Structures are given as C-alpha cells and as structure tokens.
Amino acid sequence: MTEQTSQPRKLKVGVIFGGRSGEHEVSLNSAQSVMAALDPAKYEIVPIGITKNGRWLTGDVVAALTEGKTAAHATLLPDPQASSLMQLDESKAVSGLTVVSQLDVLIPVLHGTYGEDGTVQGLLELAGLPYVGAGVVGSAVGMDKAIFKHVMVANGLPILPWQLVLKRDWLEGETAVLDQIEATLTYPVFTKPANLGSSVGISKCRTRAELKAGLDEATRFDRRVVVEQGINVRELEVAVMGNDKPIASVVGEIRPRRDFYDYTAKYLAQPDSDEDSELIIPAEIDDAMSDTVRHMALNAYKAIDCAGLGRVDLLLDTDDGKLYLNEINTIPGFTRISMYPKLWEATGISYSELLDRLIDLALDRYQEKASLKTDFVE
C-alpha cells in the first residue's frame, strides 16, 4: 500500500490595491507585480481592488479598475468572527452577504490616503486579520509628514527647517502665510501635502509667486501642507525590513534629471530620456557614511514603531555634508523596478523571497498580538 503524503495547504493571500488616493494608478502597478511574483505553489491569491470612489471589488479586479469591466462587489467586516472577504448581493442589502474566501493574510498595496495612513490597518485590526506592514500608529505617523518630523525631533534625529500651513489659514490670509514663510525660510522651498506620497502635489518654489502657486496646488490634496527648506542634496534611500529587530539594505541613491524627483520622473518618464532618473545601487558613498545612513534609517523606523517594511528616504547636503531624515514610506512602490525591491535584490534577497519574508513577518506579528490580553479582571 502506497503511503500518501498530504500537500501543505496554500495560504490564502488577499492583495488589496487601488484606493481613494492620488496614487491609485501607482498602486495598480505595484499590486500586479506583487501578484505575479507570489509563488503559486505556496499561495492562493485573492485580489481585492478598491475603486477611486471607495467601492471594494473582487474577481477580475485589474480589468474592472483599468478597463471599466464589472467585478463582484465585496467587503470586509470589522468582526474577528467573520474574518473573510464577503460578497455583497446588493438586491438583498446586508442580508445578502456570502463568503467569497477565507483569508490567512492581507498584503495592502495601497499607496497614499485611505491605505497607507492607518485607516485600512485599523479595519484589519478590527477584523482580526494578519497583514503585511506597519500597524495603525506606524502607518499614520509615517504618512503624515508633519507628525513624522515632530517624532524625529523628539528622537534626536535631524530634519530640515520647515513650517506647517493649514488650508483654512491659507484661504483666510494668503499674505500673512507668505510673509511668515519668507521670514523663516529662504528660497527655494518645497511645498508638500502632508499626507500624500509619490511626489503628488509637490512643488519647488523659488519666488513668492511660485510659493503661492505651490500652496494652491498642495492644498488641493490636503488640509495640511508642509513647507520645507530647499538645499543642494543627494537623495539617499534605504530599504528596511523587520518587526522589533529590523535590518537595513544597502544604500541607494536617486539622481533626478528633472529639477527634483517628481511624479513624472518616478512613473511617467521613458527610460534613458531627459526626464528619467538614475538609480544608483549601491550609492557612491564611503563605508562610514553608508553605516551612518543605515543606522539613522533603522532608528527612524523604530521611532515610529514601523513593522514589516519601510523605505527610508534621507537627504545628504552637498554643501556641508550634513545628513537629514526626509520621510519613511510604509508601503513603498513595489514593482520589480521600484527602489525598495531593487535595494533588497542588491543586498541578496530576491523579489519573491522578499514577499515570503514579509508574509512571515506579518504572521509573526499577528501571533504576538494575539497572545496579549484584551480584558482585565482582578
């Protein structure tokens, strides 16, 4: 009689992408790369797409989001006893819920608002589902450029001079806001929505007129805007991975051919064109600087209680050699040509192995949290 060996059950991995964000299209590109790289022998992929108006879909989601094709309307419930993707029969309202798939772990590939800012992470916590990446606090702090800067200062990590502008103050008194910025910062400055990535809504401003235009543009995307001192810099990036004991990749450098590394340079430029940017891995810096950059990146990662993954961006002043923390992307771009996976590839970890490790980190973190008490009885 032949002894039968059972195959290990595949993990059901939900990949969430799209979303209500200016980075919607970037998210689609990242998610398609992630789903293509997940080992089909280990994982059963459950695609979950979110439209620009917030509707959750499953099935042939990429075609639904890019070509307008139909897909099943789905949702997750904030209930750990029903931690499955549910399909909605809209003719029956809530009574029409049916289970589409049990889920073992989620990979949020939602760049920007309503995805990278702790909102989806909060839903997944309520649903009792393991997920890749930072939790609610790490996501929210990493996303908000102003709060992030305050946390860096509190941890003794260097940042550039900056100011926060509220949209309400801008609309009620443009002249006063411009005067205040000019009294504390010198041109050029950068205007940035506090809660967006991929350089959406960012402007480099060299004059008062450009500063006004930059604030007009940034306040289209956020009610809080960061105005940051511009300097002559080299842009350095480090990929970090891990939970309580994270590790750092080799250091990379971005050399924009445009005025700065904007959305066009990141996603729209043709390779080797005048608008393309040069990615240098490893960065052309000495060992001492490399160690300093990686150490600073790990300290920033720990300071915001990041988990799973993060890409830490730093600025090296070419005039005086000072190093500054710029930001942490808790859900960085994840196509095969994105900086985060390329940095790990240069460090010796392949794209598919990277995804395996991130899933394992998500499951480990979930188990650790599940062991904690949620009630108190004397």
C-alpha positions as CSV (number, residue, x, y, z in Angstrom):
1,M,0.0,0.0,0.0
2,T,1.5,3.4,-1.1
3,E,1.7,5.9,1.7
4,Q,0.1,9.2,0.7
5,T,1.7,12.4,1.8
6,S,-0.6,15.4,2.1
7,Q,0.5,18.6,0.5
8,P,0.7,21.7,2.8
9,R,-2.3,23.9,2.5
10,K,-1.7,27.0,0.5
11,L,-2.1,30.3,2.3
12,K,-4.9,32.4,1.0
13,V,-3.3,35.9,0.5
14,G,-5.6,38.9,-0.1
15,V,-3.8,41.6,-2.1
16,I,-5.6,45.0,-1.6
17,F,-4.9,47.8,-4.1
18,G,-6.3,50.8,-5.9
19,G,-8.0,53.1,-3.5
20,R,-9.2,56.6,-2.9
21,S,-5.9,58.3,-3.5
22,G,-3.8,60.3,-5.9
23,E,-1.6,57.3,-6.0
24,H,-4.3,54.9,-7.3
25,E,-2.6,54.1,-10.6
26,V,0.8,53.6,-8.9
27,S,-0.9,51.1,-6.6
28,L,-2.2,49.1,-9.5
29,N,1.3,48.7,-11.0
30,S,2.7,47.6,-7.6
31,A,-0.1,45.1,-7.0
32,Q,0.2,43.5,-10.4
33,S,3.9,42.9,-9.8
34,V,3.3,41.5,-6.3
35,M,0.6,39.1,-7.5
36,A,2.8,37.9,-10.4
37,A,5.7,37.2,-8.0
38,L,3.8,35.3,-5.3
39,D,4.7,31.6,-5.5
40,P,1.5,29.8,-6.8
41,A,2.8,26.6,-5.1
42,K,2.6,28.4,-1.7
43,Y,-0.2,30.9,-2.0
44,E,-3.7,31.3,-3.4
45,I,-4.1,34.9,-4.4
46,V,-7.4,36.8,-3.7
47,P,-7.3,40.1,-5.5
48,I,-9.2,42.9,-3.7
49,G,-9.5,46.2,-5.7
50,I,-10.8,49.5,-4.4
51,T,-12.2,52.0,-6.8
52,K,-11.5,55.7,-6.7
53,N,-14.8,56.3,-5.0
54,G,-14.1,53.6,-2.4
55,R,-16.0,50.6,-3.6
56,W,-14.4,47.2,-2.9
57,L,-14.3,44.6,-5.7
58,T,-13.0,41.1,-6.1
59,G,-12.7,38.8,-9.1
60,D,-11.1,40.3,-12.3
61,V,-10.3,43.4,-10.4
62,V,-7.5,44.8,-12.6
63,A,-9.7,44.8,-15.6
64,A,-12.5,46.4,-13.6
65,L,-10.3,49.2,-12.4
66,T,-8.4,49.8,-15.7
67,E,-11.0,49.0,-18.4
68,G,-14.3,49.6,-16.6
69,K,-15.3,45.9,-16.6
70,T,-17.6,44.6,-14.0
71,A,-16.5,42.7,-10.9
72,A,-18.2,41.4,-7.8
73,H,-18.8,43.9,-5.0
74,A,-17.1,42.8,-1.8
75,T,-16.3,43.9,1.7
76,L,-14.5,43.1,4.9
77,L,-16.4,43.2,8.2
78,P,-14.8,44.7,11.4
79,D,-15.6,41.4,13.1
80,P,-12.9,38.8,14.0
81,Q,-15.5,36.1,14.0
82,A,-16.2,36.8,10.3
83,S,-12.6,37.5,9.0
84,S,-13.4,36.6,5.4
85,L,-13.9,38.5,2.2
86,M,-17.6,38.8,1.8
87,Q,-19.5,39.3,-1.5
88,L,-22.5,41.7,-1.4
89,D,-25.8,40.9,-3.2
90,E,-26.9,44.5,-3.4
91,S,-30.5,43.5,-4.1
92,K,-30.6,42.0,-0.6
93,A,-28.5,44.6,1.2
94,V,-26.7,43.2,4.3
95,S,-28.7,40.0,4.4
96,G,-27.1,39.2,1.0
97,L,-23.6,38.7,2.4
98,T,-21.9,35.5,1.3
99,V,-18.3,34.3,1.9
100,V,-16.0,34.7,-1.1
101,S,-12.9,33.4,0.6
102,Q,-11.4,32.8,4.0
103,L,-8.2,34.9,4.2
104,D,-5.0,34.0,6.0
105,V,-3.1,37.2,5.5
106,L,-3.5,40.5,3.7
107,I,-1.0,42.5,1.7
108,P,-2.1,46.1,1.5
109,V,-0.6,47.7,-1.6
110,L,-2.5,50.9,-1.1
111,H,-0.2,53.9,-1.6
112,G,-1.3,57.2,0.0
113,T,-4.5,58.2,1.7
114,Y,-7.1,55.6,2.9
115,G,-4.4,52.9,2.7
116,E,-1.0,53.9,3.8
117,D,-2.3,56.1,6.6
118,G,-3.6,53.6,9.1
119,T,-7.2,53.6,8.0
120,V,-7.2,50.2,6.3
121,Q,-4.9,48.9,9.0
122,G,-7.5,49.8,11.6
123,L,-10.1,47.8,9.7
124,L,-7.8,44.8,9.5
125,E,-7.1,45.0,13.2
126,L,-10.8,45.0,14.0
127,A,-11.4,42.1,11.6
128,G,-8.6,40.1,13.3
129,L,-6.6,39.5,10.2
130,P,-2.8,39.4,9.8
131,Y,-1.5,41.9,7.4
132,V,1.9,42.9,5.9
133,G,3.4,46.2,7.0
134,A,3.1,48.8,9.8
135,G,0.2,49.0,12.2
136,V,-2.1,51.8,12.8
137,V,0.3,54.1,14.6
138,G,3.4,53.4,12.4
139,S,1.3,53.9,9.2
140,A,-0.3,57.1,10.4
141,V,2.9,58.7,11.6
142,G,4.9,57.6,8.6
143,M,2.2,59.0,6.3
144,D,1.8,62.4,7.9
145,K,5.0,64.4,7.1
146,A,4.4,67.0,9.8
147,I,3.8,64.5,12.6
148,F,6.7,62.5,11.3
149,K,9.0,65.5,11.7
150,H,7.9,66.1,15.3
151,V,8.7,62.4,16.1
152,M,12.1,62.7,14.5
153,V,12.9,65.8,16.6
154,A,11.7,64.0,19.7
155,N,14.1,61.2,19.0
156,G,17.1,63.4,18.3
157,L,17.1,62.7,14.5
158,P,17.9,65.6,12.2
159,I,15.3,67.2,9.8
160,L,15.4,70.3,7.6
161,P,13.8,73.6,8.7
162,W,10.1,73.6,7.9
163,Q,6.7,75.1,8.6
164,L,3.2,73.7,8.7
165,V,0.4,75.6,6.8
166,L,-3.3,74.8,7.4
167,K,-5.6,75.1,4.3
168,R,-8.0,77.2,6.4
169,D,-5.3,79.7,7.3
170,W,-4.2,79.8,3.7
171,L,-7.7,80.5,2.4
172,E,-8.3,83.2,5.1
173,G,-5.0,85.0,4.8
174,E,-2.6,84.3,1.9
175,T,-0.4,87.4,2.5
176,A,0.1,86.6,6.2
177,V,1.1,83.0,5.4
178,L,3.5,84.0,2.7
179,D,5.1,86.6,4.9
180,Q,5.6,84.1,7.8
181,I,7.2,81.6,5.5
182,E,9.6,84.2,4.0
183,A,10.5,85.4,7.4
184,T,11.7,81.9,8.5
185,L,12.8,80.1,5.3
186,T,14.8,81.1,2.3
187,Y,14.1,80.2,-1.4
188,P,14.0,77.7,-2.8
189,V,11.4,75.9,-0.7
190,F,9.3,72.8,-1.3
191,T,5.5,72.7,-0.7
192,K,4.1,69.2,0.1
193,P,0.7,67.8,1.0
194,A,1.3,66.4,4.5
195,N,-0.5,63.1,3.7
196,L,0.5,62.0,0.1
197,G,3.4,60.2,-1.5
198,S,4.8,59.6,-4.9
199,S,5.5,63.4,-5.1
200,V,1.9,64.1,-5.8
201,G,1.1,67.8,-5.2
202,I,4.8,68.7,-4.5
203,S,6.3,71.9,-6.0
204,K,9.7,73.5,-5.9
205,C,9.2,77.3,-5.3
206,R,11.9,79.9,-6.0
207,T,9.8,83.1,-5.7
208,R,6.8,84.4,-3.8
209,A,4.6,83.8,-6.9
210,E,5.8,80.2,-7.2
211,L,5.2,79.7,-3.4
212,K,1.6,80.9,-3.8
213,A,1.1,78.6,-6.7
214,G,2.7,75.7,-4.8
215,L,0.5,76.3,-1.8
216,D,-2.6,76.4,-4.1
217,E,-1.6,73.1,-5.6
218,A,-0.8,71.3,-2.3
219,T,-4.0,72.4,-0.6
220,R,-5.9,70.8,-3.4
221,F,-4.8,67.4,-1.9
222,D,-4.6,68.0,1.8
223,R,-5.8,70.4,4.6
224,R,-2.3,70.4,6.0
225,V,0.7,71.4,4.0
226,V,4.4,71.2,4.8
227,V,6.7,73.9,3.5
228,E,10.3,72.7,3.7
229,Q,13.7,74.4,3.2
230,G,15.3,73.5,-0.1
231,I,19.0,72.7,-0.1
232,N,21.5,71.2,-2.6
233,V,21.2,67.5,-1.8
234,R,22.0,63.9,-2.8
235,E,18.8,61.8,-2.3
236,L,19.7,58.5,-0.5
237,E,17.3,55.6,0.2
238,V,17.4,52.6,2.4
239,A,15.0,49.6,2.5
240,V,14.2,48.4,6.0
241,M,12.5,45.1,6.8
242,G,11.5,43.5,10.1
243,N,9.4,43.9,13.3
244,D,11.2,44.5,16.6
245,K,14.6,43.7,15.2
246,P,14.7,45.3,11.7
247,I,17.5,45.0,9.2
248,A,18.6,47.5,6.6
249,S,19.6,47.1,2.9
250,V,22.5,48.6,1.1
251,V,22.1,52.3,0.5
252,G,20.8,53.5,-2.9
253,E,20.9,57.0,-4.5
254,I,18.5,58.7,-6.9
255,R,19.8,61.3,-9.3
256,P,16.9,63.1,-10.9
257,R,17.4,64.5,-14.4
258,R,14.4,66.8,-13.7
259,D,14.5,69.6,-11.2
260,F,13.6,67.1,-8.5
261,Y,12.3,63.6,-8.2
262,D,8.7,64.3,-9.0
263,Y,5.8,62.1,-10.1
264,T,6.8,62.4,-13.8
265,A,10.3,61.3,-13.0
266,K,9.1,58.4,-10.9
267,Y,6.4,56.9,-13.1
268,L,5.9,58.6,-16.5
269,A,9.4,59.2,-17.8
270,Q,10.6,56.9,-20.6
271,P,13.8,55.0,-19.8
272,D,17.0,57.0,-20.6
273,S,15.0,60.1,-21.5
274,D,15.8,63.6,-20.2
275,E,13.0,63.1,-17.7
276,D,14.2,59.7,-16.5
277,S,16.1,59.4,-13.2
278,E,19.2,57.4,-12.5
279,L,19.0,54.8,-9.7
280,I,22.5,54.1,-8.3
281,I,22.7,50.9,-6.2
282,P,24.8,50.9,-4.1
283,A,25.2,54.6,-3.6
284,E,28.6,56.1,-4.3
285,I,29.4,56.9,-0.6
286,D,32.2,55.7,1.7
287,D,31.7,52.9,4.2
288,A,31.5,55.3,7.2
289,M,28.7,57.3,5.5
290,S,26.9,54.2,4.5
291,D,26.9,52.9,8.1
292,T,25.6,56.3,9.3
293,V,22.8,56.3,6.8
294,R,21.7,52.8,7.6
295,H,21.9,53.4,11.4
296,M,19.8,56.5,11.1
297,A,17.3,54.7,8.9
298,L,16.9,52.0,11.5
299,N,16.5,54.5,14.3
300,A,13.8,56.4,12.4
301,Y,12.0,53.1,11.6
302,K,11.9,52.1,15.2
303,A,10.9,55.6,16.3
304,I,7.5,55.4,14.6
305,D,7.0,51.7,15.6
306,C,7.2,50.7,11.9
307,A,6.8,46.9,11.2
308,G,7.2,44.6,8.2
309,L,8.7,47.0,5.7
310,G,9.6,50.6,5.0
311,R,11.7,52.7,2.7
312,V,13.6,55.4,4.5
313,D,14.5,58.5,2.4
314,L,17.4,60.7,3.5
315,L,19.0,63.9,2.2
316,L,22.7,64.5,2.1
317,D,23.6,68.2,1.9
318,T,26.3,68.5,-0.8
319,D,27.5,71.9,0.7
320,D,28.3,70.9,4.2
321,G,27.9,67.1,4.3
322,K,25.1,67.1,6.8
323,L,22.5,64.3,6.7
324,Y,18.8,64.7,7.2
325,L,15.8,62.4,7.6
326,N,13.2,63.1,4.9
327,E,10.4,60.5,5.3
328,I,9.5,56.9,5.7
329,N,7.3,55.2,3.1
330,T,5.5,52.4,4.9
331,I,4.0,51.0,1.7
332,P,6.7,51.9,-0.8
333,G,6.4,51.3,-4.6
334,F,6.6,47.6,-5.2
335,T,7.1,47.0,-8.9
336,R,10.2,45.0,-9.9
337,I,11.9,48.2,-10.9
338,S,10.9,50.1,-7.7
339,M,13.7,51.2,-5.4
340,Y,12.6,49.0,-2.4
341,P,12.8,45.6,-4.0
342,K,15.9,46.6,-6.0
343,L,17.7,47.6,-2.8
344,W,17.0,44.2,-1.4
345,E,17.9,42.4,-4.6
346,A,21.3,44.2,-4.4
347,T,21.6,43.0,-0.7
348,G,21.0,39.4,-1.8
349,I,17.2,38.9,-1.3
350,S,15.2,38.2,-4.5
351,Y,11.7,39.7,-5.2
352,S,9.8,36.5,-4.4
353,E,11.9,35.7,-1.3
354,L,11.2,39.3,-0.1
355,L,7.5,38.7,-0.3
356,D,7.8,35.4,1.6
357,R,9.7,37.1,4.3
358,L,7.1,39.9,4.6
359,I,4.3,37.4,4.9
360,D,6.1,35.6,7.6
361,L,6.7,38.8,9.5
362,A,3.0,39.6,9.2
363,L,2.0,36.2,10.7
364,D,4.6,36.5,13.5
365,R,3.4,40.0,14.5
366,Y,-0.2,38.8,14.4
367,Q,0.6,35.8,16.7
368,E,2.5,38.1,19.1
369,K,-0.5,40.5,19.3
370,A,-3.0,37.5,19.6
371,S,-1.1,36.4,22.8
372,L,-1.9,39.7,24.6
373,K,-4.7,40.1,27.0
374,T,-7.6,42.2,25.8
375,D,-9.5,42.3,29.1
376,F,-8.6,43.0,32.7
377,V,-10.1,41.1,35.7
378,E,-8.6,41.4,39.1
